């Protein structure tokens, strides 16, 4: 009862309910809340601190920023979302907050789109060389583990893979090092109405998650940029649960050396035995690879499964005879 009273007291205040409504839409920083709520930084920080201490919000780091989101697990997560569900979206203060957040998102989306547009020609040229993205996306959906609940997309870029796969799981998280890509991914997911996906800044060699956190991890056209693909796959394998799967999409070996110069590729594709060896070294069981021929580039999907530990058989209990 005491815990419930703490939650109710923390939520029972005008500004803090507005904060919860905003947090349900996007992971925001203190400065974001200051801008949208029109309140001072100390006052906003105080409200956020109370909500975190009560267990309604949780904070996480993204580079030099701290972001806040609704608590994601346990009974408190269901309760806080019920609070938000019961708020009237037509209430004047909530409607104003939403309009200000939309305007803020639009400015960021415009800046991110400008970054993407500046590089779009290079990416369009590359896409013309390999199989259509939608064919790969259909294959990834098909090979998601049955009953997968949590998904991690490493090097999520524009968030396209999250748009495709998030509806198939309970929660999806995308990580990327580029702040421009993170902003674009957030905008794309918001526009697509994807509500069960989070975007975070992260390093693929040091993922900010505990071991065994995800049922499936995807690495889509990322390894050819990696200085150490084996280390990246080992880190991906670390966060996969027993019974979970790592899905790797990348190019088979090719001779297009201009991709190193014009697209910053570090590797000119990967052989099946190379990727399968890395998966095995990472503690996964490699499965049969899948190949998709393109105009000049062949794309592969390599899969590795984390084995489920076998339970030791019960030892027989000796029964003494009756004299």
Secondary structure, 3 states (H helix, E strand, C coil): CHHHHHHHHHHCCHHHHHHHHHHCCCCEEHHHHHHHHCCCHHHHHHHHHHHHHHCCEEEEEECCEEEEEECCCCHHHHHHHHHHHCCCCCCHHHHHHHHHHHHHHHHHHHHHHHHHHHHHHHHHHHHCCCCCHHHHHHHHHHCCCCCCCEEEEECCCCCHHHHHHHHHCCEEEEEECCHHHHHHHHHHHHHHCCCCEEEEECECCECCCCCCCEEEEEEECCHHHCCCHHHHHHHHHHCEEEEEEEEEEEECCCCCCHHHHHHCCCCCCCCHHHHHHHHHHCCCEECCCEEECCCCCCEEEEEEECCCCCCCCCCCCCCCCCC
